Amino acid sequence: MIHTPICDLLDIRAPVVQAGMGSYTSAELVAAVSNAGGLGSLGSANRPLEDFRRHLAHIGDLTAGSFAVNHAITVIDEEAFQAGLDAHPKVVTLALDHPHDYVPRIHDAGALVMHQVTTVQKAVEAAERGVDIIIAQGSESGGYGGVVSTMPLVPQVVDAVRQLPVIAAGGITGGRGLAAALMLGAQGINVGTRFLATKESPIVDSWKQGIIDAAAEDAVRADVWNDIAPGMGTTGYGTVVRALRTPFLDEWSAKRAEAVREMPRIRETIAEASQAGRFHDLMMFGGQSAGAIRDLPSAGDVVAAIVAEAQVALSGASGFLS
């Protein structure tokens, strides 16, 4: 087993955090990760309040392990935020904007604050606001990211906030990624796309298959999504979502000015697809790590495989020392 100080802080056995990917998480996914020794995360973004509450209530039936709740600050819902606190998570993860006055409220509820950033400056600002853990997310990630990639970002953030533990995110799918993150000074990893392609993931099977079939270069920065659906990424940290190429994304990425003019019509198309359960035909969020994903295991097996592979990688690396 690989044990870092973050394991003690979060009361987990493996330094593996499942990203809080909004409505693309579920109680079943959270529990599978937590039961395997990692930290499962339930996301609140873009999901009905009652659905969020239902999954929160179900987590306790499935695991006694530590878990997190995740909020995108740019679209945070006050009732969902309070519901998350009432569920007594080990940690609350915040993303996409400054942590504002949420930090003392989370601490008063007895939880830790884990804040996701995409630049060194944002990490420093979050540390000054009293967060407990920093997630340094590189641009390879699925979901909303910045422009600095994981390899240069993580050690710079580690150096800038030495008093806080740092979790590495962005393009990490296996144990070699965990081993690399530890060498960069991080104490663990935050993994998204790999956990989307698992048996417990709530996304549709065709989206999971899209991840399995994708090459890394198929996961592109979808700047046009901020034109069509402003809100999550266009305020706060100014991030851009990454998604797998689809005909819809290719078409509108090639004519962004027209997309702005046609936004009402395009959003109606998106709403109709969502109501019909076909949103993934238009947008399949995912990171560049999709190129390394070729199977559909259980989330618990993903955690175990990451740890086992990291142990092999770290043991083998010692042979390079003379």
Secondary structure per residue as TSV (DSSP state, phi and psi in degrees):
chain	resnum	aa	ss	phi	psi
A	1	M	-	360.0	145.3
A	2	I	-	-100.6	124.5
A	3	H	-	-126.2	124.0
A	4	T	-	-122.9	167.7
A	5	P	H	-56.1	-28.3
A	6	I	H	-64.8	-27.3
A	7	C	H	-63.0	-42.7
A	8	D	H	-67.4	-40.8
A	9	L	H	-64.3	-39.9
A	10	L	H	-96.4	-4.0
A	11	D	T	58.4	51.6
A	12	I	-	-126.7	164.0
A	13	R	S	-97.3	-23.0
A	14	A	S	-129.5	138.0
A	15	P	S	-79.7	56.4
A	16	V	E	-126.0	119.8
A	17	V	E	-110.5	130.0
A	18	Q	E	-85.0	126.3
A	19	A	-	-62.7	145.8
A	20	G	-	-87.9	80.9
A	21	M	-	-89.1	50.9
A	22	G	G	55.4	-134.4
A	23	S	G	-71.8	-3.9
A	24	Y	G	-91.5	19.2
A	25	T	-	-119.7	164.9
A	26	S	-	-152.7	166.1
A	27	A	H	-59.5	-37.5
A	28	E	H	-65.5	-42.2
A	29	L	H	-66.8	-46.2
A	30	V	H	-56.6	-47.9
A	31	A	H	-66.3	-38.0
A	32	A	H	-62.4	-41.4
A	33	V	H	-69.6	-46.4
A	34	S	H	-65.4	-39.5
A	35	N	H	-66.1	-25.0
A	36	A	T	-85.3	-0.6
A	37	G	T	105.1	-6.3
A	38	G	S	-90.2	-166.7
A	39	L	B	-114.7	107.1
A	40	G	E	-77.0	150.4
A	41	S	E	-134.3	132.0
A	42	L	E	-104.2	123.1
A	43	G	E	-91.8	148.1
A	44	S	-	-104.6	-17.9
A	45	A	T	-65.3	137.8
A	46	N	T	57.2	37.8
A	47	R	S	-137.4	146.2
A	48	P	-	-59.8	146.2
A	49	L	H	-57.3	-44.4
A	50	E	H	-65.7	-33.8
A	51	D	H	-66.2	-41.8
A	52	F	H	-61.2	-45.7
A	53	R	H	-63.1	-39.0
A	54	R	H	-63.1	-44.1
A	55	H	H	-68.7	-38.6
A	56	L	H	-58.1	-45.0
A	57	A	H	-65.8	-29.0
A	58	H	H	-82.8	-22.7
A	59	I	H	-56.6	-45.0
A	60	G	H	-62.9	-23.3
A	61	D	H	-76.6	-19.8
A	62	L	H	-108.1	-21.6
A	63	T	-	-152.7	149.1
A	64	A	-	-104.2	4.6
A	65	G	S	-80.8	169.0
A	66	S	-	-64.6	145.9
A	67	F	E	-146.2	166.0
A	68	A	E	-122.5	157.0
A	69	V	E	-116.6	147.2
A	70	N	E	-124.6	136.5
A	71	H	E	-130.9	134.8
A	72	A	E	-88.5	112.8
A	73	I	G	-62.7	-30.7
A	74	T	G	-65.2	-22.8
A	75	V	G	-129.4	28.0
A	76	I	-	-65.5	142.9
A	77	D	-	-109.6	125.2
A	78	E	H	-60.9	-40.3
A	79	E	H	-66.9	-38.5
A	80	A	H	-66.9	-39.1
A	81	F	H	-60.2	-46.1
A	82	Q	H	-67.8	-38.0
A	83	A	H	-61.2	-38.7
A	84	G	H	-63.5	-42.2
A	85	L	H	-64.5	-39.8
A	86	D	H	-65.7	-20.2
A	87	A	T	-81.9	-3.7
A	88	H	-	56.4	56.0
A	89	P	-	-71.8	160.9
A	90	K	S	-68.8	-35.1
A	91	V	E	-148.7	147.7
A	92	V	E	-113.1	126.2
A	93	T	E	-101.3	133.5
A	94	L	E	-118.4	149.5
A	95	A	E	-152.9	161.3
A	96	L	S	77.6	-0.1
A	97	D	S	-163.7	171.9
A	98	H	-	-60.5	148.5
A	99	P	-	-70.9	-11.5
A	100	H	T	51.3	-136.7
A	101	D	T	-95.6	14.4
A	102	Y	H	-73.5	-26.2
A	103	V	H	-60.1	-53.5
A	104	P	H	-63.3	-32.4
A	105	R	H	-65.8	-39.8
A	106	I	H	-67.7	-44.7
A	107	H	H	-61.8	-40.0
A	108	D	H	-63.3	-26.7
A	109	A	T	-84.8	-1.7
A	110	G	T	88.7	14.5
A	111	A	-	-110.7	160.0
A	112	L	E	-86.0	159.4
A	113	V	E	-113.8	121.9
A	114	M	E	-114.3	121.7
A	115	H	E	-117.9	133.0
A	116	Q	E	-95.8	131.2
A	117	V	E	-131.6	164.9
A	118	T	S	-124.7	-0.8
A	119	T	S	-141.4	162.5
A	120	V	H	-63.4	-44.9
A	121	Q	H	-59.4	-40.6
A	122	K	H	-66.9	-33.1
A	123	A	H	-64.8	-44.0
A	124	V	H	-62.9	-44.2
A	125	E	H	-62.9	-40.9
A	126	A	H	-65.4	-40.0
A	127	A	H	-61.9	-39.6
A	128	E	H	-66.2	-24.4
A	129	R	T	-87.4	-0.3
A	130	G	T	95.1	16.8
A	131	V	-	-68.4	159.9
A	132	D	S	-96.8	-30.0
A	133	I	E	-141.4	142.4
A	134	I	E	-111.8	132.5
A	135	I	E	-100.5	117.9
A	136	A	E	-97.1	106.1
A	137	Q	E	-105.2	120.5
A	138	G	-	-80.5	167.9
A	139	S	T	-71.5	-10.2
A	140	E	T	-71.4	-13.9
A	141	S	S	-66.9	157.1
A	142	G	S	-78.5	171.0
A	143	G	E	73.1	-156.9
A	144	Y	E	-89.7	125.7
A	145	G	E	-139.3	174.0
A	146	G	-	-97.2	-148.0
A	147	V	S	-113.9	-10.0
A	148	V	S	-93.6	130.9
A	149	S	-	-79.0	167.5
A	150	T	H	-62.6	-44.6
A	151	M	H	-58.7	-46.9
A	152	P	H	-79.1	-28.9
A	153	L	H	-69.6	-47.1
A	154	V	H	-59.7	-53.1
A	155	P	H	-64.6	-30.8
A	156	Q	H	-67.5	-39.8
A	157	V	H	-67.9	-41.8
A	158	V	H	-56.0	-45.3
A	159	D	H	-67.3	-33.1
A	160	A	H	-78.0	-27.7
A	161	V	T	-127.1	54.2
A	162	R	T	-58.2	-22.4
A	163	Q	T	-78.2	-10.2
A	164	L	S	-118.1	146.8
A	165	P	-	-72.0	145.1
A	166	V	E	-118.8	135.7
A	167	I	E	-107.0	131.7
A	168	A	E	-90.0	141.2
A	169	A	E	-144.5	153.0
A	170	G	S	112.3	103.7
A	171	G	S	77.5	14.6
A	172	I	-	-102.1	124.8
A	173	T	-	-129.3	-17.5
A	174	G	S	-143.6	-170.4
A	175	G	H	-67.6	-29.8
A	176	R	H	-64.7	-32.6
A	177	G	H	-67.3	-39.1
A	178	L	H	-64.2	-45.1
A	179	A	H	-59.8	-43.7
A	180	A	H	-63.3	-41.9
A	181	A	H	-61.1	-41.6
A	182	L	H	-64.1	-38.4
A	183	M	H	-67.5	-25.7
A	184	L	T	-81.9	-5.3
A	185	G	T	105.3	-3.7
A	186	A	-	-75.1	161.8
A	187	Q	S	-106.8	0.8
A	188	G	E	178.7	-174.6
A	189	I	E	-131.0	151.6
A	190	N	E	-114.5	120.5
A	191	V	E	-121.7	128.7
A	192	G	-	-113.2	-70.3
A	193	T	H	-55.9	-40.6
A	194	R	H	-58.4	-37.7
A	195	F	H	-78.9	-18.5
A	196	L	H	-65.8	-37.9
A	197	A	S	-92.4	61.9
A	198	T	S	-134.4	165.9
A	199	K	T	-62.8	-35.3
A	200	E	T	-84.6	-11.2
A	201	S	-	-60.6	137.5
A	202	P	-	-83.5	-1.6
A	203	I	S	-73.2	160.9
A	204	V	-	-69.2	157.4
A	205	D	H	-61.8	-35.8
A	206	S	H	-68.0	-30.1
A	207	W	H	-69.4	-43.7
A	208	K	H	-59.3	-42.5
A	209	Q	H	-66.3	-34.3
A	210	G	H	-60.9	-38.8
A	211	I	H	-65.5	-44.9
A	212	I	H	-62.1	-37.0
A	213	D	H	-83.4	-14.4
A	214	A	-	-77.1	149.6
A	215	A	-	-94.2	161.7
A	216	A	G	-56.7	-38.2
A	217	E	G	-72.9	-8.9
A	218	D	G	-78.8	-13.5
A	219	A	E	-92.8	102.5
A	220	V	E	-114.3	154.6
A	221	R	E	-71.2	120.2
A	222	A	-	-98.8	70.9
A	223	D	H	-56.5	-33.5
A	224	V	H	-64.8	-21.8
A	225	W	H	-65.1	-32.5
A	226	N	H	-69.7	-25.1
A	227	D	H	-73.6	-40.6
A	228	I	H	-81.6	-41.8
A	229	A	S	-127.9	67.5
A	230	P	-	-66.6	150.6
A	231	G	S	144.2	-74.2
A	232	M	T	-65.2	-45.0
A	233	G	T	-103.2	-11.8
A	234	T	T	-93.3	-6.7
A	235	T	S	-117.7	-178.6
A	236	G	T	61.1	-111.8
A	237	Y	T	-84.9	-3.6
A	238	G	-	63.4	46.2
A	239	T	-	-92.6	167.2
A	240	V	E	-128.1	138.3
A	241	V	E	-77.0	148.9
A	242	R	E	-112.4	138.2
A	243	A	E	-148.3	161.4
A	244	L	E	-75.6	144.9
A	245	R	-	-63.5	135.4
A	246	T	-	-135.5	163.8
A	247	P	H	-57.1	-38.6
A	248	F	H	-61.3	-48.9
A	249	L	H	-66.7	-41.4
A	250	D	H	-61.9	-44.0
A	251	E	H	-61.1	-52.7
A	252	W	H	-79.6	-22.1
A	253	S	H	-66.9	-28.1
A	254	A	T	-82.2	-9.4
A	255	K	-	-145.0	67.5
A	256	R	H	-66.1	-36.9
A	257	A	H	-62.2	-41.4
A	258	E	H	-67.4	-35.1
A	259	A	H	-61.2	-37.6
A	260	V	H	-64.8	-43.3
A	261	R	H	-67.1	-35.5
A	262	E	T	-95.5	13.8
A	263	M	H	-52.2	-46.3
A	264	P	H	-58.3	-42.9
A	265	R	H	-67.7	-41.4
A	266	I	H	-65.1	-41.3
A	267	R	H	-65.9	-32.3
A	268	E	H	-65.5	-40.4
A	269	T	H	-62.1	-42.0
A	270	I	H	-63.6	-43.8
A	271	A	H	-62.2	-41.8
A	272	E	H	-64.6	-41.4
A	273	A	H	-65.3	-40.1
A	274	S	H	-64.1	-43.9
A	275	Q	H	-64.1	-29.6
A	276	A	T	-89.1	3.7
A	277	G	T	72.4	26.6
A	278	R	-	-120.7	21.3
A	279	F	H	-55.3	-36.8
A	280	H	H	-65.0	-18.9
A	281	D	H	-67.5	-25.2
A	282	L	H	-96.0	-49.4
A	283	M	-	-134.6	126.2
A	284	M	E	-123.6	95.4
A	285	F	E	-64.4	140.5
A	286	G	-	177.5	154.1
A	287	G	-	-101.2	178.8
A	288	Q	G	-66.9	-17.2
A	289	S	G	-65.4	-11.4
A	290	A	G	-55.5	-30.9
A	291	G	G	-63.6	-17.0
A	292	A	G	-102.8	2.7
A	293	I	-	-103.8	121.2
A	294	R	-	-133.6	11.2
A	295	D	-	-146.7	178.6
A	296	L	-	-132.0	73.0
A	297	P	-	-82.9	178.6
A	298	S	-	-75.7	155.7
A	299	A	H	-64.1	-34.5
A	300	G	H	-64.2	-38.3
A	301	D	H	-67.3	-31.0
A	302	V	H	-63.1	-46.1
A	303	V	H	-59.7	-47.6
A	304	A	H	-62.2	-41.4
A	305	A	H	-67.1	-38.3
A	306	I	H	-60.8	-47.1
A	307	V	H	-64.3	-45.4
A	308	A	H	-63.3	-43.3
A	309	E	H	-67.5	-37.0
A	310	A	H	-65.1	-39.1
A	311	Q	H	-61.1	-43.5
A	312	V	H	-63.9	-44.1
A	313	A	H	-64.1	-43.8
A	314	L	H	-69.3	-38.0
A	315	S	H	-65.4	-42.7
A	316	G	H	-66.4	-33.7
A	317	A	H	-65.7	-26.8
A	318	S	G	-63.4	-22.1
A	319	G	G	-69.2	-16.0
A	320	F	G	-81.2	-10.3
A	321	L	-	-82.2	138.0
A	322	S	-	-119.2	360.0
